[in-house]
Amino acid sequence: MTDAAEAYWKANVRLVLLLLGVWFAVSYGAGILLVDVLDRFTLPGTDVPLGFWFAQQGSIYVFVVLIFVYVARMNRMDRAHGVDEGP
């Protein structure tokens, strides 16, 4: 493997691990471990406890945002490493 390919692969793995860490922290941490602490707060304008919201919907929203972040960061990384698919 060339040095350029190895640098690209390491950057890719680092990004994936970072995003998986965020996903884990939000889905497991906020949805399971910190649910009792977060349930002390409610969403503005509703009676929905914040811990319940993270467990039911918040982690899904964060996951979808992480997909868009991954796409944007990978496009930028592809251009930086000269492997983009653009013209």
PyMOL Python script that loads the backbone (N, CA, C, O; Angstrom):
from pymol import cmd

cmd.read_pdbstr("""\
ATOM      1  N   MET A   1       0.859  -1.170   0.000  1.00  0.00           N
ATOM      2  CA  MET A   1       0.000   0.000   0.000  1.00  0.00           C
ATOM      3  C   MET A   1       0.909   1.237   0.000  1.00  0.00           C
ATOM      4  O   MET A   1       1.882   1.301   0.751  1.00  0.00           O
ATOM      5  N   THR A   2       0.584   2.199  -0.836  1.00  0.00           N
ATOM      6  CA  THR A   2       1.389   3.420  -0.908  1.00  0.00           C
ATOM      7  C   THR A   2       1.127   4.298   0.312  1.00  0.00           C
ATOM      8  O   THR A   2       0.156   4.106   1.043  1.00  0.00           O
ATOM      9  N   ASP A   3       2.016   5.260   0.508  1.00  0.00           N
ATOM     10  CA  ASP A   3       1.855   6.165   1.648  1.00  0.00           C
ATOM     11  C   ASP A   3       0.585   6.989   1.533  1.00  0.00           C
ATOM     12  O   ASP A   3      -0.087   7.236   2.534  1.00  0.00           O
ATOM     13  N   ALA A   4       0.244   7.423   0.306  1.00  0.00           N
ATOM     14  CA  ALA A   4      -0.971   8.215   0.096  1.00  0.00           C
ATOM     15  C   ALA A   4      -2.210   7.386   0.400  1.00  0.00           C
ATOM     16  O   ALA A   4      -3.143   7.871   1.040  1.00  0.00           O
ATOM     17  N   ALA A   5      -2.221   6.139  -0.058  1.00  0.00           N
ATOM     18  CA  ALA A   5      -3.369   5.266   0.197  1.00  0.00           C
ATOM     19  C   ALA A   5      -3.487   4.957   1.685  1.00  0.00           C
ATOM     20  O   ALA A   5      -4.594   4.877   2.219  1.00  0.00           O
ATOM     21  N   GLU A   6      -2.359   4.784   2.347  1.00  0.00           N
ATOM     22  CA  GLU A   6      -2.390   4.495   3.781  1.00  0.00           C
ATOM     23  C   GLU A   6      -2.884   5.709   4.576  1.00  0.00           C
ATOM     24  O   GLU A   6      -3.633   5.551   5.539  1.00  0.00           O
ATOM     25  N   ALA A   7      -2.470   6.916   4.179  1.00  0.00           N
ATOM     26  CA  ALA A   7      -2.943   8.132   4.851  1.00  0.00           C
ATOM     27  C   ALA A   7      -4.439   8.302   4.650  1.00  0.00           C
ATOM     28  O   ALA A   7      -5.151   8.681   5.580  1.00  0.00           O
ATOM     29  N   TYR A   8      -4.923   8.024   3.442  1.00  0.00           N
ATOM     30  CA  TYR A   8      -6.352   8.113   3.156  1.00  0.00           C
ATOM     31  C   TYR A   8      -7.133   7.113   4.006  1.00  0.00           C
ATOM     32  O   TYR A   8      -8.162   7.458   4.587  1.00  0.00           O
ATOM     33  N   TRP A   9      -6.649   5.891   4.078  1.00  0.00           N
ATOM     34  CA  TRP A   9      -7.329   4.853   4.847  1.00  0.00           C
ATOM     35  C   TRP A   9      -7.354   5.198   6.333  1.00  0.00           C
ATOM     36  O   TRP A   9      -8.376   5.017   6.994  1.00  0.00           O
ATOM     37  N   LYS A  10      -6.237   5.692   6.860  1.00  0.00           N
ATOM     38  CA  LYS A  10      -6.198   6.059   8.281  1.00  0.00           C
ATOM     39  C   LYS A  10      -7.163   7.198   8.583  1.00  0.00           C
ATOM     40  O   LYS A  10      -7.831   7.185   9.617  1.00  0.00           O
ATOM     41  N   ALA A  11      -7.243   8.182   7.693  1.00  0.00           N
ATOM     42  CA  ALA A  11      -8.173   9.291   7.883  1.00  0.00           C
ATOM     43  C   ALA A  11      -9.614   8.792   7.838  1.00  0.00           C
ATOM     44  O   ALA A  11     -10.459   9.255   8.604  1.00  0.00           O
ATOM     45  N   ASN A  12      -9.891   7.855   6.946  1.00  0.00           N
ATOM     46  CA  ASN A  12     -11.229   7.283   6.819  1.00  0.00           C
ATOM     47  C   ASN A  12     -11.604   6.525   8.092  1.00  0.00           C
ATOM     48  O   ASN A  12     -12.701   6.704   8.621  1.00  0.00           O
ATOM     49  N   VAL A  13     -10.713   5.693   8.575  1.00  0.00           N
ATOM     50  CA  VAL A  13     -10.993   4.909   9.787  1.00  0.00           C
ATOM     51  C   VAL A  13     -11.165   5.832  10.990  1.00  0.00           C
ATOM     52  O   VAL A  13     -12.036   5.603  11.829  1.00  0.00           O
ATOM     53  N   ARG A  14     -10.333   6.879  11.077  1.00  0.00           N
ATOM     54  CA  ARG A  14     -10.436   7.833  12.181  1.00  0.00           C
ATOM     55  C   ARG A  14     -11.799   8.524  12.173  1.00  0.00           C
ATOM     56  O   ARG A  14     -12.416   8.698  13.224  1.00  0.00           O
ATOM     57  N   LEU A  15     -12.271   8.921  10.981  1.00  0.00           N
ATOM     58  CA  LEU A  15     -13.584   9.555  10.864  1.00  0.00           C
ATOM     59  C   LEU A  15     -14.697   8.605  11.272  1.00  0.00           C
ATOM     60  O   LEU A  15     -15.605   8.988  12.010  1.00  0.00           O
ATOM     61  N   VAL A  16     -14.633   7.371  10.798  1.00  0.00           N
ATOM     62  CA  VAL A  16     -15.670   6.386  11.134  1.00  0.00           C
ATOM     63  C   VAL A  16     -15.696   6.125  12.640  1.00  0.00           C
ATOM     64  O   VAL A  16     -16.771   6.046  13.235  1.00  0.00           O
ATOM     65  N   LEU A  17     -14.534   5.992  13.253  1.00  0.00           N
ATOM     66  CA  LEU A  17     -14.493   5.749  14.695  1.00  0.00           C
ATOM     67  C   LEU A  17     -15.031   6.951  15.484  1.00  0.00           C
ATOM     68  O   LEU A  17     -15.722   6.782  16.488  1.00  0.00           O
ATOM     69  N   LEU A  18     -14.710   8.150  15.026  1.00  0.00           N
ATOM     70  CA  LEU A  18     -15.242   9.347  15.689  1.00  0.00           C
ATOM     71  C   LEU A  18     -16.760   9.393  15.603  1.00  0.00           C
ATOM     72  O   LEU A  18     -17.428   9.643  16.607  1.00  0.00           O
ATOM     73  N   LEU A  19     -17.311   9.157  14.425  1.00  0.00           N
ATOM     74  CA  LEU A  19     -18.766   9.202  14.260  1.00  0.00           C
ATOM     75  C   LEU A  19     -19.457   8.062  15.004  1.00  0.00           C
ATOM     76  O   LEU A  19     -20.547   8.246  15.546  1.00  0.00           O
ATOM     77  N   LEU A  20     -18.835   6.898  15.032  1.00  0.00           N
ATOM     78  CA  LEU A  20     -19.398   5.801  15.824  1.00  0.00           C
ATOM     79  C   LEU A  20     -19.382   6.128  17.309  1.00  0.00           C
ATOM     80  O   LEU A  20     -20.303   5.756  18.036  1.00  0.00           O
ATOM     81  N   GLY A  21     -18.342   6.823  17.767  1.00  0.00           N
ATOM     82  CA  GLY A  21     -18.281   7.245  19.163  1.00  0.00           C
ATOM     83  C   GLY A  21     -19.400   8.207  19.514  1.00  0.00           C
ATOM     84  O   GLY A  21     -20.017   8.097  20.574  1.00  0.00           O
ATOM     85  N   VAL A  22     -19.662   9.160  18.614  1.00  0.00           N
ATOM     86  CA  VAL A  22     -20.766  10.100  18.828  1.00  0.00           C
ATOM     87  C   VAL A  22     -22.090   9.349  18.849  1.00  0.00           C
ATOM     88  O   VAL A  22     -22.927   9.577  19.723  1.00  0.00           O
ATOM     89  N   TRP A  23     -22.277   8.456  17.888  1.00  0.00           N
ATOM     90  CA  TRP A  23     -23.517   7.681  17.816  1.00  0.00           C
ATOM     91  C   TRP A  23     -23.710   6.857  19.091  1.00  0.00           C
ATOM     92  O   TRP A  23     -24.812   6.812  19.637  1.00  0.00           O
ATOM     93  N   PHE A  24     -22.641   6.203  19.571  1.00  0.00           N
ATOM     94  CA  PHE A  24     -22.713   5.396  20.781  1.00  0.00           C
ATOM     95  C   PHE A  24     -23.054   6.258  21.991  1.00  0.00           C
ATOM     96  O   PHE A  24     -23.903   5.894  22.804  1.00  0.00           O
ATOM     97  N   ALA A  25     -22.384   7.406  22.104  1.00  0.00           N
ATOM     98  CA  ALA A  25     -22.614   8.280  23.251  1.00  0.00           C
ATOM     99  C   ALA A  25     -24.054   8.775  23.287  1.00  0.00           C
ATOM    100  O   ALA A  25     -24.661   8.844  24.356  1.00  0.00           O
ATOM    101  N   VAL A  26     -24.602   9.118  22.130  1.00  0.00           N
ATOM    102  CA  VAL A  26     -25.972   9.640  22.096  1.00  0.00           C
ATOM    103  C   VAL A  26     -26.985   8.519  22.302  1.00  0.00           C
ATOM    104  O   VAL A  26     -27.906   8.650  23.109  1.00  0.00           O
ATOM    105  N   SER A  27     -26.816   7.421  21.575  1.00  0.00           N
ATOM    106  CA  SER A  27     -27.835   6.372  21.656  1.00  0.00           C
ATOM    107  C   SER A  27     -27.757   5.593  22.973  1.00  0.00           C
ATOM    108  O   SER A  27     -28.784   5.354  23.608  1.00  0.00           O
ATOM    109  N   TYR A  28     -26.576   5.204  23.379  1.00  0.00           N
ATOM    110  CA  TYR A  28     -26.446   4.406  24.601  1.00  0.00           C
ATOM    111  C   TYR A  28     -26.356   5.300  25.833  1.00  0.00           C
ATOM    112  O   TYR A  28     -27.005   5.050  26.849  1.00  0.00           O
ATOM    113  N   GLY A  29     -25.537   6.348  25.723  1.00  0.00           N
ATOM    114  CA  GLY A  29     -25.340   7.227  26.879  1.00  0.00           C
ATOM    115  C   GLY A  29     -26.585   8.008  27.228  1.00  0.00           C
ATOM    116  O   GLY A  29     -27.095   7.909  28.344  1.00  0.00           O
ATOM    117  N   ALA A  30     -27.084   8.796  26.267  1.00  0.00           N
ATOM    118  CA  ALA A  30     -28.248   9.642  26.547  1.00  0.00           C
ATOM    119  C   ALA A  30     -29.533   8.833  26.605  1.00  0.00           C
ATOM    120  O   ALA A  30     -30.443   9.182  27.357  1.00  0.00           O
ATOM    121  N   GLY A  31     -29.628   7.762  25.829  1.00  0.00           N
ATOM    122  CA  GLY A  31     -30.865   6.989  25.777  1.00  0.00           C
ATOM    123  C   GLY A  31     -31.006   5.947  26.856  1.00  0.00           C
ATOM    124  O   GLY A  31     -32.120   5.518  27.156  1.00  0.00           O
ATOM    125  N   ILE A  32     -29.881   5.521  27.462  1.00  0.00           N
ATOM    126  CA  ILE A  32     -29.958   4.456  28.466  1.00  0.00           C
ATOM    127  C   ILE A  32     -29.298   4.865  29.788  1.00  0.00           C
ATOM    128  O   ILE A  32     -29.935   4.837  30.842  1.00  0.00           O
ATOM    129  N   LEU A  33     -28.017   5.246  29.721  1.00  0.00           N
ATOM    130  CA  LEU A  33     -27.285   5.509  30.957  1.00  0.00           C
ATOM    131  C   LEU A  33     -27.710   6.797  31.645  1.00  0.00           C
ATOM    132  O   LEU A  33     -27.820   6.829  32.871  1.00  0.00           O
ATOM    133  N   LEU A  34     -27.947   7.840  30.898  1.00  0.00           N
ATOM    134  CA  LEU A  34     -28.266   9.137  31.488  1.00  0.00           C
ATOM    135  C   LEU A  34     -29.748   9.477  31.428  1.00  0.00           C
ATOM    136  O   LEU A  34     -30.126  10.633  31.620  1.00  0.00           O
ATOM    137  N   VAL A  35     -30.583   8.493  31.168  1.00  0.00           N
ATOM    138  CA  VAL A  35     -32.009   8.763  30.989  1.00  0.00           C
ATOM    139  C   VAL A  35     -32.635   9.369  32.247  1.00  0.00           C
ATOM    140  O   VAL A  35     -33.479  10.259  32.139  1.00  0.00           O
ATOM    141  N   ASP A  36     -32.246   8.911  33.420  1.00  0.00           N
ATOM    142  CA  ASP A  36     -32.833   9.445  34.653  1.00  0.00           C
ATOM    143  C   ASP A  36     -32.438  10.899  34.880  1.00  0.00           C
ATOM    144  O   ASP A  36     -33.251  11.700  35.342  1.00  0.00           O
ATOM    145  N   VAL A  37     -31.202  11.238  34.558  1.00  0.00           N
ATOM    146  CA  VAL A  37     -30.747  12.622  34.696  1.00  0.00           C
ATOM    147  C   VAL A  37     -31.451  13.510  33.676  1.00  0.00           C
ATOM    148  O   VAL A  37     -31.919  14.599  34.010  1.00  0.00           O
ATOM    149  N   LEU A  38     -31.525  13.045  32.442  1.00  0.00           N
ATOM    150  CA  LEU A  38     -32.152  13.833  31.384  1.00  0.00           C
ATOM    151  C   LEU A  38     -33.662  13.951  31.557  1.00  0.00           C
ATOM    152  O   LEU A  38     -34.263  14.920  31.093  1.00  0.00           O
ATOM    153  N   ASP A  39     -34.277  12.981  32.213  1.00  0.00           N
ATOM    154  CA  ASP A  39     -35.729  13.040  32.416  1.00  0.00           C
ATOM    155  C   ASP A  39     -36.149  14.162  33.358  1.00  0.00           C
ATOM    156  O   ASP A  39     -37.338  14.462  33.469  1.00  0.00           O
ATOM    157  N   ARG A  40     -35.196  14.779  34.031  1.00  0.00           N
ATOM    158  CA  ARG A  40     -35.523  15.928  34.878  1.00  0.00           C
ATOM    159  C   ARG A  40     -35.896  17.148  34.042  1.00  0.00           C
ATOM    160  O   ARG A  40     -36.497  18.098  34.545  1.00  0.00           O
ATOM    161  N   PHE A  41     -35.536  17.112  32.766  1.00  0.00           N
ATOM    162  CA  PHE A  41     -35.814  18.217  31.855  1.00  0.00           C
ATOM    163  C   PHE A  41     -36.851  17.769  30.832  1.00  0.00           C
ATOM    164  O   PHE A  41     -36.960  16.584  30.519  1.00  0.00           O
ATOM    165  N   THR A  42     -37.604  18.724  30.320  1.00  0.00           N
ATOM    166  CA  THR A  42     -38.572  18.409  29.277  1.00  0.00           C
ATOM    167  C   THR A  42     -38.249  19.226  28.032  1.00  0.00           C
ATOM    168  O   THR A  42     -37.557  20.242  28.096  1.00  0.00           O
ATOM    169  N   LEU A  43     -38.759  18.763  26.910  1.00  0.00           N
ATOM    170  CA  LEU A  43     -38.607  19.525  25.675  1.00  0.00           C
ATOM    171  C   LEU A  43     -39.439  20.791  25.780  1.00  0.00           C
ATOM    172  O   LEU A  43     -40.556  20.754  26.295  1.00  0.00           O
ATOM    173  N   PRO A  44     -38.914  21.908  25.302  1.00  0.00           N
ATOM    174  CA  PRO A  44     -39.667  23.172  25.394  1.00  0.00           C
ATOM    175  C   PRO A  44     -41.025  23.069  24.708  1.00  0.00           C
ATOM    176  O   PRO A  44     -41.124  22.621  23.565  1.00  0.00           O
ATOM    177  N   GLY A  45     -42.055  23.483  25.411  1.00  0.00           N
ATOM    178  CA  GLY A  45     -43.403  23.487  24.859  1.00  0.00           C
ATOM    179  C   GLY A  45     -44.116  22.155  24.925  1.00  0.00           C
ATOM    180  O   GLY A  45     -45.236  22.040  24.427  1.00  0.00           O
ATOM    181  N   THR A  46     -43.505  21.142  25.524  1.00  0.00           N
ATOM    182  CA  THR A  46     -44.135  19.824  25.633  1.00  0.00           C
ATOM    183  C   THR A  46     -43.954  19.300  27.055  1.00  0.00           C
ATOM    184  O   THR A  46     -43.279  19.916  27.881  1.00  0.00           O
ATOM    185  N   ASP A  47     -44.566  18.159  27.319  1.00  0.00           N
ATOM    186  CA  ASP A  47     -44.371  17.478  28.595  1.00  0.00           C
ATOM    187  C   ASP A  47     -43.491  16.246  28.428  1.00  0.00           C
ATOM    188  O   ASP A  47     -43.458  15.387  29.310  1.00  0.00           O
ATOM    189  N   VAL A  48     -42.779  16.149  27.312  1.00  0.00           N
ATOM    190  CA  VAL A  48     -41.968  14.973  27.011  1.00  0.00           C
ATOM    191  C   VAL A  48     -40.630  15.072  27.733  1.00  0.00           C
ATOM    192  O   VAL A  48     -39.888  16.031  27.519  1.00  0.00           O
ATOM    193  N   PRO A  49     -40.305  14.097  28.588  1.00  0.00           N
ATOM    194  CA  PRO A  49     -39.010  14.095  29.260  1.00  0.00           C
ATOM    195  C   PRO A  49     -37.871  13.940  28.235  1.00  0.00           C
ATOM    196  O   PRO A  49     -37.988  13.184  27.271  1.00  0.00           O
ATOM    197  N   LEU A  50     -36.781  14.664  28.462  1.00  0.00           N
ATOM    198  CA  LEU A  50     -35.676  14.680  27.505  1.00  0.00           C
ATOM    199  C   LEU A  50     -35.025  13.306  27.357  1.00  0.00           C
ATOM    200  O   LEU A  50     -34.650  12.933  26.245  1.00  0.00           O
ATOM    201  N   GLY A  51     -34.883  12.553  28.425  1.00  0.00           N
ATOM    202  CA  GLY A  51     -34.293  11.217  28.342  1.00  0.00           C
ATOM    203  C   GLY A  51     -35.132  10.292  27.491  1.00  0.00           C
ATOM    204  O   GLY A  51     -34.599   9.529  26.685  1.00  0.00           O
ATOM    205  N   PHE A  52     -36.442  10.353  27.661  1.00  0.00           N
ATOM    206  CA  PHE A  52     -37.342   9.548  26.842  1.00  0.00           C
ATOM    207  C   PHE A  52     -37.236   9.943  25.382  1.00  0.00           C
ATOM    208  O   PHE A  52     -37.225   9.082  24.502  1.00  0.00           O
ATOM    209  N   TRP A  53     -37.157  11.257  25.114  1.00  0.00           N
ATOM    210  CA  TRP A  53     -37.062  11.733  23.737  1.00  0.00           C
ATOM    211  C   TRP A  53     -35.792  11.226  23.068  1.00  0.00           C
ATOM    212  O   TRP A  53     -35.830  10.783  21.920  1.00  0.00           O
ATOM    213  N   PHE A  54     -34.654  11.287  23.783  1.00  0.00           N
ATOM    214  CA  PHE A  54     -33.410  10.773  23.220  1.00  0.00           C
ATOM    215  C   PHE A  54     -33.501   9.278  22.941  1.00  0.00           C
ATOM    216  O   PHE A  54     -33.001   8.804  21.921  1.00  0.00           O
ATOM    217  N   ALA A  55     -34.131   8.541  23.837  1.00  0.00           N
ATOM    218  CA  ALA A  55     -34.250   7.097  23.647  1.00  0.00           C
ATOM    219  C   ALA A  55     -35.148   6.758  22.466  1.00  0.00           C
ATOM    220  O   ALA A  55     -34.902   5.773  21.769  1.00  0.00           O
ATOM    221  N   GLN A  56     -36.170   7.545  22.232  1.00  0.00           N
ATOM    222  CA  GLN A  56     -37.139   7.222  21.195  1.00  0.00           C
ATOM    223  C   GLN A  56     -36.855   7.890  19.857  1.00  0.00           C
ATOM    224  O   GLN A  56     -36.959   7.240  18.817  1.00  0.00           O
ATOM    225  N   GLN A  57     -36.503   9.162  19.858  1.00  0.00           N
ATOM    226  CA  GLN A  57     -36.364   9.892  18.605  1.00  0.00           C
ATOM    227  C   GLN A  57     -35.020  10.585  18.447  1.00  0.00           C
ATOM    228  O   GLN A  57     -34.481  10.636  17.341  1.00  0.00           O
ATOM    229  N   GLY A  58     -34.481  11.108  19.507  1.00  0.00           N
ATOM    230  CA  GLY A  58     -33.264  11.905  19.424  1.00  0.00           C
ATOM    231  C   GLY A  58     -32.095  11.157  18.837  1.00  0.00           C
ATOM    232  O   GLY A  58     -31.351  11.706  18.024  1.00  0.00           O
ATOM    233  N   SER A  59     -31.920   9.903  19.238  1.00  0.00           N
ATOM    234  CA  SER A  59     -30.789   9.136  18.708  1.00  0.00           C
ATOM    235  C   SER A  59     -30.971   8.849  17.224  1.00  0.00           C
ATOM    236  O   SER A  59     -29.983   8.752  16.496  1.00  0.00           O
ATOM    237  N   ILE A  60     -32.190   8.712  16.764  1.00  0.00           N
ATOM    238  CA  ILE A  60     -32.437   8.503  15.333  1.00  0.00           C
ATOM    239  C   ILE A  60     -32.097   9.769  14.559  1.00  0.00           C
ATOM    240  O   ILE A  60     -31.467   9.698  13.504  1.00  0.00           O
ATOM    241  N   TYR A  61     -32.506  10.924  15.068  1.00  0.00           N
ATOM    242  CA  TYR A  61     -32.177  12.193  14.412  1.00  0.00           C
ATOM    243  C   TYR A  61     -30.666  12.389  14.346  1.00  0.00           C
ATOM    244  O   TYR A  61     -30.130  12.799  13.317  1.00  0.00           O
ATOM    245  N   VAL A  62     -29.989  12.095  15.442  1.00  0.00           N
ATOM    246  CA  VAL A  62     -28.532  12.236  15.472  1.00  0.00           C
ATOM    247  C   VAL A  62     -27.897  11.281  14.458  1.00  0.00           C
ATOM    248  O   VAL A  62     -26.941  11.658  13.780  1.00  0.00           O
ATOM    249  N   PHE A  63     -28.404  10.071  14.344  1.00  0.00           N
ATOM    250  CA  PHE A  63     -27.869   9.109  13.397  1.00  0.00           C
ATOM    251  C   PHE A  63     -28.010   9.619  11.963  1.00  0.00           C
ATOM    252  O   PHE A  63     -27.077   9.489  11.171  1.00  0.00           O
ATOM    253  N   VAL A  64     -29.153  10.194  11.622  1.00  0.00           N
ATOM    254  CA  VAL A  64     -29.360  10.733  10.271  1.00  0.00           C
ATOM    255  C   VAL A  64     -28.410  11.914  10.025  1.00  0.00           C
ATOM    256  O   VAL A  64     -27.847  12.038   8.938  1.00  0.00           O
ATOM    257  N   VAL A  65     -28.232  12.767  11.018  1.00  0.00           N
ATOM    258  CA  VAL A  65     -27.288  13.883  10.874  1.00  0.00           C
ATOM    259  C   VAL A  65     -25.869  13.354  10.672  1.00  0.00           C
ATOM    260  O   VAL A  65     -25.112  13.898   9.869  1.00  0.00           O
ATOM    261  N   LEU A  66     -25.510  12.301  11.395  1.00  0.00           N
ATOM    262  CA  LEU A  66     -24.181  11.711  11.238  1.00  0.00           C
ATOM    263  C   LEU A  66     -23.965  11.167   9.830  1.00  0.00           C
ATOM    264  O   LEU A  66     -22.843  11.208   9.326  1.00  0.00           O
ATOM    265  N   ILE A  67     -24.995  10.669   9.198  1.00  0.00           N
ATOM    266  CA  ILE A  67     -24.867  10.204   7.811  1.00  0.00           C
ATOM    267  C   ILE A  67     -24.496  11.370   6.908  1.00  0.00           C
ATOM    268  O   ILE A  67     -23.596  11.247   6.077  1.00  0.00           O
ATOM    269  N   PHE A  68     -25.180  12.503   7.060  1.00  0.00           N
ATOM    270  CA  PHE A  68     -24.866  13.675   6.242  1.00  0.00           C
ATOM    271  C   PHE A  68     -23.477  14.216   6.554  1.00  0.00           C
ATOM    272  O   PHE A  68     -22.765  14.653   5.650  1.00  0.00           O
ATOM    273  N   VAL A  69     -23.086  14.192   7.820  1.00  0.00           N
ATOM    274  CA  VAL A  69     -21.734  14.628   8.197  1.00  0.00           C
ATOM    275  C   VAL A  69     -20.703  13.713   7.550  1.00  0.00           C
ATOM    276  O   VAL A  69     -19.690  14.189   7.036  1.00  0.00           O
ATOM    277  N   TYR A  70     -20.948  12.412   7.569  1.00  0.00           N
ATOM    278  CA  TYR A  70     -20.015  11.462   6.964  1.00  0.00           C
ATOM    279  C   TYR A  70     -19.870  11.720   5.463  1.00  0.00           C
ATOM    280  O   TYR A  70     -18.757  11.723   4.938  1.00  0.00           O
ATOM    281  N   VAL A  71     -20.969  11.931   4.790  1.00  0.00           N
ATOM    282  CA  VAL A  71     -20.920  12.181   3.340  1.00  0.00           C
ATOM    283  C   VAL A  71     -20.127  13.454   3.047  1.00  0.00           C
ATOM    284  O   VAL A  71     -19.274  13.464   2.160  1.00  0.00           O
ATOM    285  N   ALA A  72     -20.406  14.517   3.785  1.00  0.00           N
ATOM    286  CA  ALA A  72     -19.706  15.786   3.549  1.00  0.00           C
ATOM    287  C   ALA A  72     -18.211  15.657   3.839  1.00  0.00           C
ATOM    288  O   ALA A  72     -17.378  16.122   3.061  1.00  0.00           O
ATOM    289  N   ARG A  73     -17.879  15.024   4.960  1.00  0.00           N
ATOM    290  CA  ARG A  73     -16.465  14.871   5.317  1.00  0.00           C
ATOM    291  C   ARG A  73     -15.740  13.947   4.353  1.00  0.00           C
ATOM    292  O   ARG A  73     -14.578  14.194   4.030  1.00  0.00           O
ATOM    293  N   MET A  74     -16.393  12.888   3.886  1.00  0.00           N
ATOM    294  CA  MET A  74     -15.741  11.986   2.939  1.00  0.00           C
ATOM    295  C   MET A  74     -15.537  12.660   1.588  1.00  0.00           C
ATOM    296  O   MET A  74     -14.512  12.439   0.942  1.00  0.00           O
ATOM    297  N   ASN A  75     -16.488  13.475   1.150  1.00  0.00           N
ATOM    298  CA  ASN A  75     -16.296  14.213  -0.103  1.00  0.00           C
ATOM    299  C   ASN A  75     -15.098  15.149   0.010  1.00  0.00           C
ATOM    300  O   ASN A  75     -14.288  15.243  -0.912  1.00  0.00           O
ATOM    301  N   ARG A  76     -14.990  15.833   1.132  1.00  0.00           N
ATOM    302  CA  ARG A  76     -13.850  16.724   1.351  1.00  0.00           C
ATOM    303  C   ARG A  76     -12.542  15.931   1.424  1.00  0.00           C
ATOM    304  O   ARG A  76     -11.524  16.349   0.872  1.00  0.00           O
ATOM    305  N   MET A  77     -12.579  14.785   2.111  1.00  0.00           N
ATOM    306  CA  MET A  77     -11.388  13.948   2.228  1.00  0.00           C
ATOM    307  C   MET A  77     -10.985  13.371   0.871  1.00  0.00           C
ATOM    308  O   MET A  77      -9.798  13.289   0.557  1.00  0.00           O
ATOM    309  N   ASP A  78     -11.966  12.976   0.075  1.00  0.00           N
ATOM    310  CA  ASP A  78     -11.671  12.453  -1.264  1.00  0.00           C
ATOM    311  C   ASP A  78     -10.972  13.504  -2.116  1.00  0.00           C
ATOM    312  O   ASP A  78      -9.999  13.205  -2.808  1.00  0.00           O
ATOM    313  N   ARG A  79     -11.474  14.740  -2.063  1.00  0.00           N
ATOM    314  CA  ARG A  79     -10.835  15.814  -2.832  1.00  0.00           C
ATOM    315  C   ARG A  79      -9.418  16.082  -2.333  1.00  0.00           C
ATOM    316  O   ARG A  79      -8.504  16.302  -3.128  1.00  0.00           O
ATOM    317  N   ALA A  80      -9.241  16.063  -1.018  1.00  0.00           N
ATOM    318  CA  ALA A  80      -7.925  16.338  -0.438  1.00  0.00           C
ATOM    319  C   ALA A  80      -6.903  15.268  -0.819  1.00  0.00           C
ATOM    320  O   ALA A  80      -5.718  15.566  -0.972  1.00  0.00           O
ATOM    321  N   HIS A  81      -7.356  14.034  -0.972  1.00  0.00           N
ATOM    322  CA  HIS A  81      -6.445  12.926  -1.296  1.00  0.00           C
ATOM    323  C   HIS A  81      -6.441  12.608  -2.789  1.00  0.00           C
ATOM    324  O   HIS A  81      -5.762  11.678  -3.223  1.00  0.00           O
ATOM    325  N   GLY A  82      -7.190  13.371  -3.569  1.00  0.00           N
ATOM    326  CA  GLY A  82      -7.180  13.193  -5.012  1.00  0.00           C
ATOM    327  C   GLY A  82      -7.875  11.945  -5.512  1.00  0.00           C
ATOM    328  O   GLY A  82      -7.498  11.399  -6.549  1.00  0.00           O
ATOM    329  N   VAL A  83      -8.890  11.483  -4.785  1.00  0.00           N
ATOM    330  CA  VAL A  83      -9.616  10.285  -5.222  1.00  0.00           C
ATOM    331  C   VAL A  83     -11.102  10.577  -5.413  1.00  0.00           C
ATOM    332  O   VAL A  83     -11.927   9.664  -5.389  1.00  0.00           O
ATOM    333  N   ASP A  84     -11.443  11.863  -5.606  1.00  0.00           N
ATOM    334  CA  ASP A  84     -12.854  12.205  -5.784  1.00  0.00           C
ATOM    335  C   ASP A  84     -13.340  11.751  -7.150  1.00  0.00           C
ATOM    336  O   ASP A  84     -12.545  11.509  -8.059  1.00  0.00           O
ATOM    337  N   GLU A  85     -14.638  11.641  -7.279  1.00  0.00           N
ATOM    338  CA  GLU A  85     -15.250  11.139  -8.503  1.00  0.00           C
ATOM    339  C   GLU A  85     -15.743  12.262  -9.397  1.00  0.00           C
ATOM    340  O   GLU A  85     -16.395  12.004 -10.409  1.00  0.00           O
ATOM    341  N   GLY A  86     -15.447  13.489  -9.044  1.00  0.00           N
ATOM    342  CA  GLY A  86     -15.914  14.628  -9.827  1.00  0.00           C
ATOM    343  C   GLY A  86     -15.130  14.774 -11.127  1.00  0.00           C
ATOM    344  O   GLY A  86     -14.112  14.112 -11.330  1.00  0.00           O
ATOM    345  N   PRO A  87     -15.626  15.664 -12.016  1.00  0.00           N
ATOM    346  CA  PRO A  87     -14.957  15.862 -13.299  1.00  0.00           C
ATOM    347  C   PRO A  87     -13.613  16.564 -13.164  1.00  0.00           C
ATOM    348  O   PRO A  87     -12.935  16.798 -14.165  1.00  0.00           O
TER     349      PRO A  87
END
""", "prot")
cmd.dss("prot")
cmd.show_as("cartoon", "prot")
cmd.util.cbc("prot")
cmd.orient("prot")
